[in-house]
Every structure is written in C-alpha cells, then in structure tokens.
Amino acid sequence: MIHQIRQKKLLSQLAKNALVIVSTNPEQYRNGDVHYPFRPHSDFWYLTGFTEPEAIAVFSKESYTIFLRDQDPRREIWDGKRLGVANAPQALNADYAYPISELKTQLPQLIANATLYYDFKPCALDDDIMACLTTTKTQSLNEYLHEMRLIKDTNEIALMQKAADISTQAHQLAMQQSKAGAFEYEIASIFDANFRKHNAEHAYTPIVAGGKNACILHYIKNDQVLNEGDLLLIDAGCEVAGYAADITRTFPVNGTFSQAQRQIYQIVLDAQLAAIECIKPGETVTKPHQITTKIIRQGLIALGILQTDGDLAQFYMHGTGHWLGLDVHDVGRYKQGEQHRQYQAGMVTTVEPGIYIRKDDKINPIYWNIGVRIEDDILVTENGNRVLTKNLAKTIDEIELLMRKK
C-alpha cells in the first residue's frame, strides 16, 4: 500500500532506531450531542489512509502498530460500522492492532530504547500519549513529513486533478446561473450540490462575494443580493479523498464587464498569466509575487488609481500563492535556511493575484467597490508547469461567451 511506502520513506530519513507516533484529531461538537462531519488530520491520513477518529499509529523499521476503536454493536447502531481491531491488520497492512483503550499499557513497551518522533497536535488522546512520554525526549516529525507531503506523487496529482475538474464544473455553472436579484447563498448552493453530486466535500468555506463584498478577503457570510452592474467574486474548491482544489474567478453578474471592470480585471489577468509562466523547476518561489506586484503597480499607476510612490498594499495586500494538497494551505517550507527555496517537480501551488478598490474620495468613483481575484492551481513539472484548472473560462471574452450560454 502507498501508505506503507510513505512510512518507509519517512523512516529512511530518521535515526536508525526511530519510532514514529502519529495521531488524528478529535471529533468536534457542533451543538448538543451532534458532531461536525469528521475529517482525519492530514498527516495521519497521509501515513495511514485511516479515516476514523480516536486512532494512533506507531511504526518503526521493524513493525507497524495501530491503536483504534474496537467494534461496538451498540454504538454502531447509531454511528455506523467501525473497522475494529480484528480487521485492522489486513485492512491497513499493520503488523499489530490494539484497542485504543490499551494505549497507555502498550505504548511504553513500544517506545523503549527508541528515538521518538512525534508532534503534539489537538488530539483526544494527548494526555494518554504525554503520560507515556514523560521521561522520553521526542524529536519533531514535521520537518521531515511536511517536506515529503510537499512533493506529490502520481496518485496525489490524479486526485488533485479530479478535484480541480469537479470544482471547474461548479464554477462554470455558477457563471451561467448568476443574475441580478439572486442572493449570494443561491450561487453558493450550486457548489454544494455539484460537490455532493460527485462525492466531494468543500475544501474550505466558499467565498461568494458580490460588489463591495469582494473587497473583503475572507468574506463568507454569502447572504447579500446580487446587484445589476456588480462583479461577483467566487473563491471555492472541493476536496477528493482529502486533496484540495482552490479556484477563484471574478465575473460580472449581468454577463458583461463595464469599462472600469475590464480595466481592473485585465491588469489582474496579465499579472496572473505572467506569474504562471515563470513557474518551473529551479525558479525561486518568490518570483510569481515579484511579477504580480510589478504588473499591478504599473497598471494602477497608469489608471491614476495609485501614485508613483504609493503603497500597493492599499489595493493588493496578500501573497500571490500558497502550497496546495491535503490542506488547502498545505504544509512545506518556503525557505531552506535563510534562502527562499526553488520550485521542484511535484509541487503544487496556487497563483492568485488580486486588486481590491474600496470607496475612497481620492479615487475615481467608477472604480469604487471593484474587487477582482483570479486563482488557478499549478503543478510544477519536469520541464515547466501544468495548470490543473486550465479548463475554466478566464479571459474577458471567454467569461462573457460562457455567460451568454445561460
């Protein structure tokens, strides 16, 4: 199984007598006795493929042990079937399996004379683990594990492409079904339905922001009416088997960009296309942001929105991209030592420049409340890059043509 291959690869980077402990996160109450849908911690999922709560994996070069909930006919009537201890070795390719209730008994024997690697995270069993490690020094696992997760294999890339394709379809439907008088939540429901139709989940809370709401970077209320003449910014993506897509498109509610909207949109698009073009093995990860800030600054100065010596952060206040994978803002360092790292084949990054112009008496009113962001998911390949989200309309002509096909 792929998860055991990952375990072995991880162990090959650690001390000879290394013992790795990874835990998953606890279930979270929504209200009363109702839980949110459970999603395992990404590190645990990456190394085990196991998706039940209350589980801990312990492995070394000699053996792989899993602690998990045992089967419970009474609870399974309410919550569904559990894998159980008896089935775990075969299902998870583990050497040993124990009920999670035996963790405090079994773990001290497993960790004896070993170099431990464990990073504490929110876990319902942290107290039990800590009780076993009180006399044992642990080393950080994240610096090794997160570097592994940064480079995606062919299976991970396939899952991310599937997530990108499902998300692309939902964005296309949203463009075609948007109209003045609809509410943001009606458009958000298109993503809910399309993701569920394909057995996918939201990778993050979607942003469906009409008009001035698009100038709020993390706007998630999604409850306002869409007005004639406004732009609609949608930042939404699904996850498939844990792997995320992250896409943003901005388009006119009525299907036609105004002249002012065209001007701002084209600056952002030019910046994004140039940034994507530079991504390849050996290029520094800061290059896309350097490119986008230069192009956006020049464009805003040309329109008289920004003074030559003005602060660009007034209109573009976030980075140009982030790693993407099992987490929508995925793990992995952006620096190696004091130096910004270079792209490598297998990395996946977003590219998402934006311009956000709030009401300001110093700016021509035709530009007020225009917020534009364009975001795609980019896989670094051996010879350059591949845009996983390339099938989604992005130029002004493409968007207007798609929206005419309502």
Phi and psi in degrees as a GROMACS rama.xvg file:
@    title "Ramachandran Plot"
@    xaxis  label "Phi"
@    yaxis  label "Psi"
@TYPE xy
-59.5114  -32.9819  ILE-2
-69.747  -34.8823  HIS-3
-72.1094  -33.0296  GLN-4
-62.4217  -41.0875  ILE-5
-65.7108  -40.6002  ARG-6
-58.9622  -45.4619  GLN-7
-65.9201  -40.0286  LYS-8
-63.7459  -41.1548  LYS-9
-63.3334  -47.2123  LEU-10
-62.3697  -30.2201  LEU-11
-65.4601  -16.8909  SER-12
-96.9468  -6.70291  GLN-13
-104.553  179.459  LEU-14
-59.0253  155.824  ALA-15
-59.6149  -35.3133  LYS-16
-101.809  30.0413  ASN-17
-65.3055  141.912  ALA-18
-129.055  123.867  LEU-19
-103.685  134.155  VAL-20
-120.14  125.497  ILE-21
-128.656  137.084  VAL-22
-123.413  157.719  SER-23
-101.237  168.126  THR-24
-81.9989  162.287  ASN-25
-81.7253  162.842  PRO-26
-66.9287  149.051  GLU-27
-117.279  132.195  GLN-28
-73.8437  135.355  TYR-29
-87.6689  -50.0465  ARG-30
-169.008  151.364  ASN-31
52.778  -127.018  GLY-32
-107.585  29.0315  ASP-33
-105.521  128.662  VAL-34
-95.4445  153.284  HIS-35
-67.0677  154.274  TYR-36
-55.1084  135.018  PRO-37
-82.0931  136.085  PHE-38
-129.865  126.213  ARG-39
-68.2038  157.3  PRO-40
-61.1331  139.164  HIS-41
-61.7161  -39.7762  SER-42
-61.8733  -44.7729  ASP-43
-63.9672  -44.2666  PHE-44
-61.5567  -43.0046  TRP-45
-60.7762  -37.9074  TYR-46
-93.3949  -16.1052  LEU-47
-125.728  -30.38  THR-48
73.6651  8.21494  GLY-49
-94.8216  133.847  PHE-50
-117.381  15.4179  THR-51
-94.0828  152.504  GLU-52
-74.8875  173.296  PRO-53
55.4669  59.9368  GLU-54
-142.435  147.084  ALA-55
-139.167  133.448  ILE-56
-109.013  137.721  ALA-57
-131.289  121.512  VAL-58
-145.69  152.23  PHE-59
-139.539  -172.732  SER-60
-68.5881  -20.1282  LYS-61
-91.5649  -34.4646  GLU-62
-159.294  164.224  SER-63
-129.762  119.639  TYR-64
-119.666  135.655  THR-65
-120.334  131.335  ILE-66
-105.325  130.523  PHE-67
-154.583  169.237  LEU-68
-66.8766  138.231  ARG-69
-82.5922  166.651  ASP-70
-63.2693  145.6  GLN-71
-146.528  95.4761  ASP-72
-52.1208  -36.3642  PRO-73
-67.3541  -48.3933  ARG-74
-70.6665  -30.8837  ARG-75
-68.7684  -22.5977  GLU-76
-61.6028  -35.8742  ILE-77
-89.2114  -42.7359  TRP-78
-111.048  -8.63284  ASP-79
102.714  167.017  GLY-80
-71.2394  140.966  LYS-81
-102.843  155.138  ARG-82
-63.1642  -49.6317  LEU-83
82.8467  158.393  GLY-84
-63.4803  -43.9391  VAL-85
-63.6364  -34.4612  ALA-86
-89.128  -14.495  ASN-87
-63.7875  -44.4581  ALA-88
-55.999  -46.9139  PRO-89
-71.1004  -43.7616  GLN-90
-67.1533  -34.9576  ALA-91
-109.837  4.73521  LEU-92
57.1532  36.7994  ASN-93
-93.6062  153.26  ALA-94
-81.0497  -37.0609  ASP-95
-138.814  149.805  TYR-96
-138.407  138.656  ALA-97
-135.7  153.554  TYR-98
-61.6627  144.855  PRO-99
-61.1972  -24.4512  ILE-100
-65.8391  -16.9734  SER-101
-96.6023  9.30305  GLU-102
-56.9787  -49.2399  LEU-103
-65.7447  -22.0298  LYS-104
-83.6635  -43.9215  THR-105
-85.8718  -34.3502  GLN-106
-61.1636  -42.2346  LEU-107
-57.2714  -32.4015  PRO-108
-71.6923  -35.2521  GLN-109
-72.3562  -33.68  LEU-110
-88.4513  -5.42817  ILE-111
-58.6227  129.227  ALA-112
63.0269  23.3332  ASN-113
-112.719  156.39  ALA-114
-90.8956  114.542  THR-115
-90.3695  139.599  LEU-116
-124.802  116.939  TYR-117
-161.133  136.405  TYR-118
-118.074  121.51  ASP-119
-68.198  136.931  PHE-120
-145.126  167.176  LYS-121
-55.5193  115.139  PRO-122
-149.683  133.566  CYS-123
-62.6183  -17.4554  ALA-124
-110.958  15.3818  LEU-125
-56.2468  -41.7792  ASP-126
-61.5037  -41.2961  ASP-127
-65.4319  -41.448  ASP-128
-65.2916  -46.2881  ILE-129
-62.4736  -35.1597  MET-130
-61.6357  -31.3556  ALA-131
-82.9669  -18.4933  CYS-132
-106.921  10.1804  LEU-133
-60.0584  -30.1608  THR-134
-106.98  8.75486  THR-135
-121.876  130.454  THR-136
-81.4555  134.977  LYS-137
-111.522  153.302  THR-138
-111.245  154.842  GLN-139
-70.5667  133.044  SER-140
-91.6942  -28.8535  LEU-141
-58.7911  -37.8268  ASN-142
-62.517  -26.8772  GLU-143
-89.9385  -48.771  TYR-144
-64.9888  -41.9276  LEU-145
-71.6069  -28.6449  HIS-146
-68.6851  -35.7143  GLU-147
-63.0417  -45.8096  MET-148
-64.634  -23.3992  ARG-149
-66.9601  -31.4964  LEU-150
-99.691  114.155  ILE-151
-87.0622  141.472  LYS-152
-89.9732  -179.936  ASP-153
-63.5124  -35.7687  THR-154
-67.5105  -43.1205  ASN-155
-62.9529  -41.581  GLU-156
-63.6632  -39.7124  ILE-157
-62.7442  -41.1856  ALA-158
-66.2813  -39.2955  LEU-159
-69.1478  -34.6942  MET-160
-66.079  -39.0425  GLN-161
-63.4435  -43.7347  LYS-162
-61.7279  -39.6395  ALA-163
-64.7341  -40.7949  ALA-164
-66.9877  -42.9346  ASP-165
-63.5043  -43.6101  ILE-166
-65.6311  -38.9744  SER-167
-59.5337  -45.0303  THR-168
-60.652  -41.694  GLN-169
-64.7098  -41.6101  ALA-170
-62.674  -39.9744  HIS-171
-61.0691  -44.841  GLN-172
-62.5673  -39.3823  LEU-173
-63.3929  -41.831  ALA-174
-61.0952  -41.3834  MET-175
-75.8033  -23.4379  GLN-176
-103.235  -3.18528  GLN-177
-73.3867  143.367  SER-178
-162.161  155.14  LYS-179
-61.8722  138.677  ALA-180
97.5229  -20.4498  GLY-181
-74.7032  160.843  ALA-182
-100.684  153.186  PHE-183
-55.5339  -38.0004  GLU-184
-67.8262  -26.1502  TYR-185
-66.5951  -39.4567  GLU-186
-70.9997  -38.072  ILE-187
-59.9329  -33.8529  ALA-188
-65.8722  -23.1712  SER-189
-62.2286  -40.2174  ILE-190
-70.4554  -41.0467  PHE-191
-54.9158  -50.396  ASP-192
-68.3755  -43.8201  ALA-193
-68.5687  -37.989  ASN-194
-65.9896  -45.7022  PHE-195
-64.2973  -35.837  ARG-196
-57.7552  -31.652  LYS-197
-104.112  17.851  HIS-198
57.72  38.1826  ASN-199
-116.509  162.049  ALA-200
-116.948  159.768  GLU-201
-62.8162  132.539  HIS-202
-78.0972  -17.8571  ALA-203
-167.113  165.959  TYR-204
-65.7087  123.04  THR-205
-69.4473  150.1  PRO-206
-107.502  117.846  ILE-207
-126.238  95.8716  VAL-208
-122.894  109.968  ALA-209
-93.2304  144.44  GLY-210
56.4921  -129.179  GLY-211
-63.7557  -21.3871  LYS-212
-63.8566  -24.0387  ASN-213
-67.7193  -14.3127  ALA-214
-88.4893  3.47814  CYS-215
-103.252  111.169  ILE-216
-59.4503  -41.6601  LEU-217
-113.148  46.3406  HIS-218
-71.422  119.683  TYR-219
-132.033  8.20922  ILE-220
-64.6879  -41.1742  LYS-221
50.467  45.1735  ASN-222
-130.339  12.0459  ASP-223
-102.412  157.921  GLN-224
-76.2675  148.293  VAL-225
-90.6408  129.169  LEU-226
-104.768  146.238  ASN-227
-55.345  132.244  GLU-228
89.6124  -6.71561  GLY-229
-89.3827  159.308  ASP-230
-89.2201  154.962  LEU-231
-123.056  119.597  LEU-232
-101.329  123.805  LEU-233
-122.447  121.734  ILE-234
-116.878  103.787  ASP-235
-154.087  145.001  ALA-236
-160.268  153.664  GLY-237
-102.854  170.775  CYS-238
-123.907  141.908  GLU-239
-120.347  119.633  VAL-240
51.3732  35.8032  ALA-241
94.7137  -17.5259  GLY-242
-92.6261  133.223  TYR-243
-99.9303  151.304  ALA-244
-111.914  154.858  ALA-245
-146.29  104.357  ASP-246
-128.577  138.514  ILE-247
-128.259  134.548  THR-248
-133.435  149.023  ARG-249
-127.592  130.653  THR-250
-151.459  160.076  PHE-251
-76.5873  135.989  PRO-252
-56.6735  -38.5209  VAL-253
-91.1361  2.06764  ASN-254
92.4827  -3.89426  GLY-255
-133.587  123.993  THR-256
-70.6998  136.988  PHE-257
-74.6153  169.528  SER-258
-61.6251  -43.9362  GLN-259
-65.1216  -41.6653  ALA-260
-63.2975  -40.7143  GLN-261
-58.9009  -43.2847  ARG-262
-62.9721  -47.37  GLN-263
-68.1072  -43.9423  ILE-264
-60.0263  -43.7473  TYR-265
-65.2529  -34.9704  GLN-266
-61.4166  -47.075  ILE-267
-64.0146  -42.0223  VAL-268
-63.9392  -44.6881  LEU-269
-59.4891  -41.88  ASP-270
-64.4907  -43.369  ALA-271
-66.452  -44.5185  GLN-272
-62.9048  -40.6078  LEU-273
-67.0167  -37.9356  ALA-274
-66.2938  -43.4538  ALA-275
-60.819  -41.0133  ILE-276
-58.6464  -30.9388  GLU-277
-81.1811  -13.4132  CYS-278
-77.0689  118.48  ILE-279
-165.616  162.1  LYS-280
-57.152  135.311  PRO-281
95.9648  -18.6874  GLY-282
-81.3771  142.643  GLU-283
-69.623  146.947  THR-284
-70.125  -12.8442  VAL-285
-85.9385  -11.0162  THR-286
-60.5617  -44.7168  LYS-287
-56.8301  -39.6374  PRO-288
-69.8633  -37.4159  HIS-289
-60.3341  -40.6499  GLN-290
-68.8089  -47.3164  ILE-291
-65.5042  -40.9426  THR-292
-65.0156  -36.6901  THR-293
-65.8325  -47.1275  LYS-294
-68.3799  -41.4894  ILE-295
-67.5772  -41.2184  ILE-296
-59.1334  -49.1002  ARG-297
-61.061  -41.4227  GLN-298
-65.736  -41.1494  GLY-299
-72.0354  -33.5726  LEU-300
-65.3791  -42.5357  ILE-301
-62.2515  -30.6606  ALA-302
-86.986  -3.80405  LEU-303
78.0626  14.02  GLY-304
-84.8418  -34.9015  ILE-305
-118.885  134.321  LEU-306
-74.0147  157.264  GLN-307
-54.9525  -38.0084  THR-308
-102.782  18.7888  ASP-309
-76.2985  166.045  GLY-310
-90.1134  109.752  ASP-311
-61.7515  -27.953  LEU-312
-60.931  -15.1111  ALA-313
-64.8139  -28.8681  GLN-314
-117.746  -19.6372  PHE-315
-143.229  95.8805  TYR-316
-114.06  12.8618  MET-317
-129.239  171.002  HIS-318
-72.2124  172.839  GLY-319
-93.0732  -13.9426  THR-320
-175.85  173.652  GLY-321
-153.785  160.823  HIS-322
-64.5598  151.308  TRP-323
-134.313  139.863  LEU-324
-179.969  -125.53  GLY-325
-65.9593  -26.4293  LEU-326
-112.004  143.339  ASP-327
-65.4792  -35.549  VAL-328
-105.108  89.7714  HIS-329
-79.4218  165.637  ASP-330
-77.1087  167.805  VAL-331
122.61  137.165  GLY-332
-74.24  151.25  ARG-333
-98.9159  -9.51901  TYR-334
-127.224  150.504  LYS-335
-118.93  105.919  GLN-336
68.9152  -128.749  GLY-337
-93.8011  -4.35645  GLU-338
-101.768  139.454  GLN-339
-64.7157  135.476  HIS-340
-76.2469  169.408  ARG-341
-105.563  154.073  GLN-342
-66.2589  146.177  TYR-343
-130.134  151.299  GLN-344
-57.5924  136.07  ALA-345
101.714  -15.2639  GLY-346
-74.5278  148.447  MET-347
-127.309  127.177  VAL-348
-131.44  154.266  THR-349
-91.0475  157.76  THR-350
-130.41  115.231  VAL-351
-145.808  64.7417  GLU-352
-69.2518  161.861  PRO-353
-157.437  163.129  GLY-354
-134.082  132.9  ILE-355
-133.339  112.81  TYR-356
-115.324  106.65  ILE-357
-85.6818  168.124  ARG-358
-60.3033  125.116  LYS-359
-153.975  122.483  ASP-360
-62.3282  -16.9108  ASP-361
-84.9191  -4.60058  LYS-362
-115.539  142.86  ILE-363
-53.5211  126.374  ASN-364
-57.485  -21.5051  PRO-365
-64.6708  -16.6849  ILE-366
-101.279  -4.60005  TYR-367
-61.242  143.177  TRP-368
61.1937  26.3943  ASN-369
-96.3506  119.014  ILE-370
-123.584  124.306  GLY-371
-131.037  128.498  VAL-372
-137.996  140.535  ARG-373
-129.06  124.755  ILE-374
-135.427  131.301  GLU-375
-130.649  164.165  ASP-376
-107.054  124.764  ASP-377
-119.231  122.241  ILE-378
-93.2399  127.711  LEU-379
-80.2724  125.197  VAL-380
-107.962  177.759  THR-381
-61.3863  -33.1225  GLU-382
-113.825  2.79734  ASN-383
166.238  -116.084  GLY-384
-153.406  165.439  ASN-385
-131.735  127.507  ARG-386
-85.8824  109.883  VAL-387
-67.1506  -23.9373  LEU-388
-108.654  26.9556  THR-389
-67.736  -18.7971  LYS-390
-81.7194  -2.30452  ASN-391
-92.9634  128.671  LEU-392
-49.2  138.175  ALA-393
-141.034  -36.2801  LYS-394
-72.9191  162.916  THR-395
-59.2496  -45.2429  ILE-396
-64.7172  -41.5715  ASP-397
-62.3242  -43.4508  GLU-398
-65.8081  -46.64  ILE-399
-65.0692  -36.7531  GLU-400
-65.5835  -44.8395  LEU-401
-61.8912  -40.7431  LEU-402
-72.0385  -21.4869  MET-403
-73.897  -15.2319  ARG-404
-92.8245  35.5971  LYS-405
